[in-house]
């Protein structure tokens, strides 16, 4: 069974940084595209960034230059380094398949950007 466990969220001031982690299980992790998604209250879940098995990366325009996605296949973990955070980045962040999400979602990790 596929499972995702996200962590690393918190409260941060505008301009601050956070590093999110996501550990996956129940899949052949190293051969999968994996993505970070986010969902703010009242909005649909959206893709933030994804990483290919070869560690190529794709970013949504609204995070380009601020966020960096990376992976550690030995740990079955992906990371999202978020810099220069803005209030608009406030959301619950999830990880899942990067090309086609699995039906199973983790609980996510809350990121709140506020002064």
RAQUI-V838887 format. One record per run of one state. SS is the DSSP state (alpha for helix, beta for strand, coil for the rest). FROM is the first residue (numbers start at 0). TO is the last residue. If there is no record, write none. Layout:
SS;FROM;TO / SS;FROM;TO
This chain:
coil;0;1 / beta;2;6 / coil;7;8 / beta;9;11 / coil;12;16 / beta;17;24 / coil;25;27 / alpha;28;30 / coil;31;32 / beta;33;38 / coil;39;44 / beta;45;50 / coil;51;55 / beta;56;58 / coil;59;59 / alpha;60;62 / coil;63;65 / beta;66;71 / alpha;72;74 / coil;75;75 / beta;76;81 / coil;82;85 / alpha;86;88 / coil;89;89 / beta;90;96 / coil;97;107 / beta;108;112 / coil;113;114
